């Protein structure tokens, strides 16, 4: 038996693949097939990502169906915080987000029961790796200082939306909003900036509308065209 396996291994495959698909390519393909919007939220530690997702889940009521993947060295703790508002939460205990790990987490999610996946991860100071997401959203907190947009230049260039969280702390901390906005615009002139508070709910509706709009758009783009004959009244009755 051993010799047989060895001999077969030496034979060329009939149709060898041109390349092995990368995990982010597999994620993107599977999500596109299912019409699932995948959004990556990334920012410095303490930028309020978990609190933001928690507040988001409370507002994403049925028929919205959400899955969450949390990536950080203590991801299980954050995942447990989110479970009361989301049945589908996966945790990855790692400081560096890796597409191969996200791919395995996606395989554990009930894809048929989800139309939105939020991926939470720290980082963004260096290059932004592709995790198969449709959009990258940068998160910064008022409490983190107005210099963070200048420091996280690469993250801003990769982001379509910038969330400035903890706006409820604005009267209590020194934060130059005009400087922050100038730094964002310098890195990415097309990025939208949403100001919000996960505590008071201020500004959350704009963020939810953005998610809903892009989620619906992804579903429409991946819905197969309907056969005109199937729309006739007698199509199923002969």
DOMIPA-45609 format. One record per residue (C-alpha): residue number from 1; residue in three letters; x, y, z. Coordinates in steps of 0.25 Angstrom, whole numbers, padded with zeros to 4 digits. Example, Ala and Ser with C-alpha at 12.3 -4.5 7.8 and 13.67 -1.06 7.14 Angstrom:
BEGIN
+-----+-----+-------+-------+-------+
!   k !   r !  east ! north !    up !
+-----+-----+-------+-------+-------+
!   1 ! Ala !  0049 ! -0018 !  0031 !
!   2 ! Ser !  0055 ! -0004 !  0029 !
+-----+-----+-------+-------+-------+
// end
This chain:
BEGIN
+-----+-----+-------+-------+-------+
!   k !   r !  east ! north !    up !
+-----+-----+-------+-------+-------+
!   1 ! Unk !  0000 !  0000 !  0000 !
!   2 ! Unk !  0011 !  0009 !  0003 !
!   3 ! Unk !  0018 !  0007 ! -0010 !
!   4 ! Unk !  0005 !  0010 ! -0017 !
!   5 ! Unk !  0003 !  0023 ! -0011 !
!   6 ! Unk !  0017 !  0027 ! -0014 !
!   7 ! Unk !  0016 !  0023 ! -0028 !
!   8 ! Unk !  0003 !  0031 ! -0030 !
!   9 ! Unk !  0009 !  0043 ! -0024 !
!  10 ! Unk !  0020 !  0043 ! -0035 !
!  11 ! Unk !  0009 !  0043 ! -0046 !
!  12 ! Unk !  0005 !  0057 ! -0052 !
!  13 ! Unk ! -0009 !  0062 ! -0048 !
!  14 ! Unk ! -0018 !  0062 ! -0060 !
!  15 ! Unk ! -0022 !  0077 ! -0058 !
!  16 ! Unk ! -0012 !  0083 ! -0048 !
!  17 ! Unk ! -0016 !  0096 ! -0042 !
!  18 ! Unk ! -0009 !  0109 ! -0047 !
!  19 ! Unk ! -0008 !  0113 ! -0033 !
!  20 ! Unk ! -0013 !  0111 ! -0019 !
!  21 ! Unk ! -0024 !  0120 ! -0016 !
!  22 ! Unk ! -0020 !  0130 ! -0004 !
!  23 ! Unk ! -0029 !  0130 !  0008 !
!  24 ! Unk ! -0034 !  0144 !  0006 !
!  25 ! Unk ! -0038 !  0140 ! -0008 !
!  26 ! Unk ! -0046 !  0128 ! -0003 !
!  27 ! Unk ! -0053 !  0137 !  0007 !
!  28 ! Unk ! -0056 !  0148 ! -0003 !
!  29 ! Unk ! -0062 !  0137 ! -0013 !
!  30 ! Unk ! -0070 !  0131 ! -0002 !
!  31 ! Unk ! -0076 !  0144 !  0003 !
!  32 ! Unk ! -0079 !  0149 ! -0011 !
!  33 ! Unk ! -0086 !  0136 ! -0014 !
!  34 ! Unk ! -0094 !  0137 ! -0002 !
!  35 ! Unk ! -0097 !  0152 ! -0003 !
!  36 ! Unk ! -0090 !  0155 !  0010 !
!  37 ! Unk ! -0084 !  0169 !  0013 !
!  38 ! Unk ! -0071 !  0167 !  0021 !
!  39 ! Unk ! -0066 !  0180 !  0028 !
!  40 ! Unk ! -0053 !  0181 !  0036 !
!  41 ! Unk ! -0052 !  0190 !  0047 !
!  42 ! Unk ! -0038 !  0193 !  0051 !
!  43 ! Unk ! -0031 !  0204 !  0060 !
!  44 ! Unk ! -0022 !  0206 !  0071 !
!  45 ! Unk ! -0024 !  0199 !  0085 !
!  46 ! Unk ! -0034 !  0207 !  0093 !
!  47 ! Unk ! -0041 !  0213 !  0081 !
!  48 ! Unk ! -0055 !  0207 !  0085 !
!  49 ! Unk ! -0056 !  0196 !  0075 !
!  50 ! Unk ! -0063 !  0186 !  0084 !
!  51 ! Unk ! -0072 !  0196 !  0090 !
!  52 ! Unk ! -0076 !  0201 !  0076 !
!  53 ! Unk ! -0079 !  0187 !  0071 !
!  54 ! Unk ! -0087 !  0184 !  0084 !
!  55 ! Unk ! -0095 !  0197 !  0081 !
!  56 ! Unk ! -0097 !  0193 !  0067 !
!  57 ! Unk ! -0102 !  0180 !  0070 !
!  58 ! Unk ! -0113 !  0185 !  0079 !
!  59 ! Unk ! -0118 !  0194 !  0067 !
!  60 ! Unk ! -0116 !  0183 !  0056 !
!  61 ! Unk ! -0130 !  0176 !  0059 !
!  62 ! Unk ! -0137 !  0166 !  0050 !
!  63 ! Unk ! -0137 !  0164 !  0038 !
!  64 ! Unk ! -0122 !  0168 !  0039 !
!  65 ! Unk ! -0113 !  0156 !  0042 !
!  66 ! Unk ! -0099 !  0158 !  0047 !
!  67 ! Unk ! -0087 !  0150 !  0050 !
!  68 ! Unk ! -0075 !  0155 !  0057 !
!  69 ! Unk ! -0060 !  0151 !  0057 !
!  70 ! Unk ! -0052 !  0157 !  0068 !
!  71 ! Unk ! -0036 !  0157 !  0067 !
!  72 ! Unk ! -0027 !  0161 !  0078 !
!  73 ! Unk ! -0019 !  0154 !  0089 !
!  74 ! Unk ! -0031 !  0153 !  0099 !
!  75 ! Unk ! -0042 !  0152 !  0088 !
!  76 ! Unk ! -0050 !  0142 !  0096 !
!  77 ! Unk ! -0053 !  0152 !  0107 !
!  78 ! Unk ! -0058 !  0162 !  0096 !
!  79 ! Unk ! -0066 !  0151 !  0089 !
!  80 ! Unk ! -0073 !  0148 !  0102 !
!  81 ! Unk ! -0077 !  0162 !  0103 !
!  82 ! Unk ! -0084 !  0162 !  0090 !
!  83 ! Unk ! -0091 !  0148 !  0091 !
!  84 ! Unk ! -0103 !  0154 !  0098 !
!  85 ! Unk ! -0106 !  0162 !  0085 !
!  86 ! Unk ! -0101 !  0153 !  0074 !
!  87 ! Unk ! -0102 !  0138 !  0073 !
!  88 ! Unk ! -0090 !  0136 !  0063 !
!  89 ! Unk ! -0077 !  0141 !  0070 !
!  90 ! Unk ! -0064 !  0135 !  0067 !
!  91 ! Unk ! -0051 !  0139 !  0074 !
!  92 ! Unk ! -0036 !  0138 !  0069 !
!  93 ! Unk ! -0026 !  0140 !  0080 !
!  94 ! Unk ! -0015 !  0146 !  0072 !
!  95 ! Unk ! -0008 !  0160 !  0072 !
!  96 ! Unk ! -0007 !  0160 !  0057 !
!  97 ! Unk ! -0019 !  0158 !  0048 !
!  98 ! Unk ! -0016 !  0146 !  0038 !
!  99 ! Unk ! -0025 !  0143 !  0026 !
! 100 ! Unk ! -0023 !  0128 !  0029 !
! 101 ! Unk ! -0029 !  0129 !  0043 !
! 102 ! Unk ! -0041 !  0138 !  0038 !
! 103 ! Unk ! -0043 !  0127 !  0027 !
! 104 ! Unk ! -0045 !  0116 !  0038 !
! 105 ! Unk ! -0054 !  0125 !  0046 !
! 106 ! Unk ! -0063 !  0128 !  0034 !
! 107 ! Unk ! -0064 !  0113 !  0032 !
! 108 ! Unk ! -0070 !  0112 !  0046 !
! 109 ! Unk ! -0080 !  0123 !  0043 !
! 110 ! Unk ! -0094 !  0119 !  0038 !
! 111 ! Unk ! -0093 !  0126 !  0025 !
! 112 ! Unk ! -0107 !  0123 !  0021 !
! 113 ! Unk ! -0112 !  0131 !  0034 !
! 114 ! Unk ! -0103 !  0143 !  0032 !
! 115 ! Unk ! -0103 !  0155 !  0023 !
! 116 ! Unk ! -0093 !  0164 !  0030 !
! 117 ! Unk ! -0079 !  0160 !  0036 !
! 118 ! Unk ! -0072 !  0170 !  0045 !
! 119 ! Unk ! -0057 !  0167 !  0047 !
! 120 ! Unk ! -0051 !  0174 !  0059 !
! 121 ! Unk ! -0036 !  0175 !  0060 !
! 122 ! Unk ! -0025 !  0184 !  0066 !
! 123 ! Unk ! -0014 !  0190 !  0058 !
! 124 ! Unk ! -0012 !  0199 !  0046 !
! 125 ! Unk !  0001 !  0206 !  0049 !
! 126 ! Unk !  0008 !  0197 !  0038 !
! 127 ! Unk !  0003 !  0192 !  0025 !
! 128 ! Unk ! -0011 !  0187 !  0025 !
! 129 ! Unk ! -0013 !  0172 !  0021 !
! 130 ! Unk ! -0024 !  0167 !  0012 !
! 131 ! Unk ! -0034 !  0159 !  0020 !
! 132 ! Unk ! -0044 !  0157 !  0009 !
! 133 ! Unk ! -0052 !  0169 !  0014 !
! 134 ! Unk ! -0061 !  0177 !  0005 !
! 135 ! Unk ! -0058 !  0190 !  0013 !
! 136 ! Unk ! -0048 !  0195 !  0024 !
! 137 ! Unk ! -0053 !  0204 !  0034 !
! 138 ! Unk ! -0043 !  0212 !  0043 !
! 139 ! Unk ! -0047 !  0215 !  0057 !
! 140 ! Unk ! -0041 !  0226 !  0066 !
! 141 ! Unk ! -0046 !  0231 !  0080 !
! 142 ! Unk ! -0046 !  0245 !  0085 !
! 143 ! Unk ! -0040 !  0240 !  0097 !
! 144 ! Unk ! -0028 !  0234 !  0089 !
! 145 ! Unk ! -0024 !  0248 !  0085 !
! 146 ! Unk ! -0025 !  0257 !  0072 !
! 147 ! Unk ! -0011 !  0252 !  0067 !
! 148 ! Unk ! -0015 !  0238 !  0064 !
! 149 ! Unk ! -0020 !  0241 !  0050 !
! 150 ! Unk ! -0006 !  0246 !  0046 !
! 151 ! Unk !  0001 !  0234 !  0053 !
! 152 ! Unk ! -0008 !  0224 !  0045 !
! 153 ! Unk ! -0006 !  0229 !  0031 !
! 154 ! Unk ! -0006 !  0215 !  0025 !
! 155 ! Unk ! -0019 !  0211 !  0032 !
! 156 ! Unk ! -0026 !  0224 !  0027 !
! 157 ! Unk ! -0022 !  0221 !  0012 !
! 158 ! Unk ! -0028 !  0207 !  0013 !
! 159 ! Unk ! -0041 !  0212 !  0019 !
! 160 ! Unk ! -0054 !  0216 !  0013 !
! 161 ! Unk ! -0060 !  0221 !  0026 !
! 162 ! Unk ! -0054 !  0227 !  0038 !
! 163 ! Unk ! -0061 !  0226 !  0051 !
! 164 ! Unk ! -0058 !  0236 !  0062 !
! 165 ! Unk ! -0064 !  0229 !  0075 !
! 166 ! Unk ! -0066 !  0234 !  0089 !
! 167 ! Unk ! -0072 !  0247 !  0085 !
! 168 ! Unk ! -0079 !  0247 !  0099 !
! 169 ! Unk ! -0065 !  0250 !  0105 !
! 170 ! Unk ! -0062 !  0262 !  0096 !
! 171 ! Unk ! -0065 !  0273 !  0106 !
! 172 ! Unk ! -0056 !  0266 !  0116 !
! 173 ! Unk ! -0043 !  0264 !  0108 !
! 174 ! Unk ! -0034 !  0273 !  0100 !
! 175 ! Unk ! -0037 !  0269 !  0085 !
! 176 ! Unk ! -0034 !  0278 !  0073 !
! 177 ! Unk ! -0045 !  0273 !  0064 !
! 178 ! Unk ! -0041 !  0282 !  0052 !
! 179 ! Unk ! -0027 !  0276 !  0053 !
! 180 ! Unk ! -0032 !  0262 !  0053 !
! 181 ! Unk ! -0040 !  0265 !  0041 !
! 182 ! Unk ! -0029 !  0271 !  0033 !
! 183 ! Unk ! -0020 !  0259 !  0036 !
! 184 ! Unk ! -0031 !  0250 !  0031 !
! 185 ! Unk ! -0033 !  0258 !  0018 !
! 186 ! Unk ! -0018 !  0259 !  0016 !
! 187 ! Unk ! -0017 !  0243 !  0016 !
! 188 ! Unk ! -0030 !  0240 !  0009 !
! 189 ! Unk ! -0038 !  0252 !  0003 !
! 190 ! Unk ! -0050 !  0243 !  0000 !
! 191 ! Unk ! -0052 !  0236 !  0013 !
! 192 ! Unk ! -0065 !  0239 !  0021 !
! 193 ! Unk ! -0064 !  0243 !  0035 !
! 194 ! Unk ! -0075 !  0239 !  0045 !
! 195 ! Unk ! -0075 !  0245 !  0059 !
! 196 ! Unk ! -0082 !  0236 !  0069 !
! 197 ! Unk ! -0084 !  0231 !  0083 !
! 198 ! Unk ! -0086 !  0216 !  0087 !
! 199 ! Unk ! -0091 !  0221 !  0100 !
! 200 ! Unk ! -0101 !  0231 !  0097 !
! 201 ! Unk ! -0104 !  0226 !  0083 !
! 202 ! Unk ! -0102 !  0240 !  0077 !
! 203 ! Unk ! -0098 !  0238 !  0062 !
! 204 ! Unk ! -0100 !  0223 !  0062 !
! 205 ! Unk ! -0112 !  0224 !  0052 !
! 206 ! Unk ! -0102 !  0229 !  0041 !
! 207 ! Unk ! -0093 !  0218 !  0043 !
! 208 ! Unk ! -0105 !  0208 !  0043 !
! 209 ! Unk ! -0110 !  0214 !  0030 !
! 210 ! Unk ! -0096 !  0212 !  0024 !
! 211 ! Unk ! -0096 !  0198 !  0028 !
! 212 ! Unk ! -0110 !  0195 !  0023 !
! 213 ! Unk ! -0108 !  0202 !  0010 !
! 214 ! Unk ! -0095 !  0194 !  0006 !
! 215 ! Unk ! -0101 !  0181 !  0011 !
! 216 ! Unk ! -0113 !  0183 !  0002 !
! 217 ! Unk ! -0104 !  0187 ! -0009 !
! 218 ! Unk ! -0095 !  0175 ! -0008 !
! 219 ! Unk ! -0108 !  0166 ! -0008 !
! 220 ! Unk ! -0113 !  0172 ! -0020 !
! 221 ! Unk ! -0100 !  0171 ! -0028 !
! 222 ! Unk ! -0099 !  0156 ! -0024 !
! 223 ! Unk ! -0114 !  0152 ! -0027 !
! 224 ! Unk ! -0115 !  0144 ! -0040 !
! 225 ! Unk ! -0124 !  0150 ! -0051 !
! 226 ! Unk ! -0138 !  0145 ! -0051 !
! 227 ! Unk ! -0143 !  0137 ! -0063 !
! 228 ! Unk ! -0154 !  0145 ! -0070 !
! 229 ! Unk ! -0162 !  0133 ! -0072 !
! 230 ! Unk ! -0163 !  0130 ! -0057 !
! 231 ! Unk ! -0170 !  0143 ! -0055 !
! 232 ! Unk ! -0182 !  0139 ! -0064 !
! 233 ! Unk ! -0195 !  0136 ! -0056 !
! 234 ! Unk ! -0196 !  0122 ! -0063 !
! 235 ! Unk ! -0181 !  0119 ! -0061 !
! 236 ! Unk ! -0184 !  0108 ! -0051 !
! 237 ! Unk ! -0198 !  0104 ! -0055 !
! 238 ! Unk ! -0196 !  0101 ! -0070 !
+-----+-----+-------+-------+-------+
// end
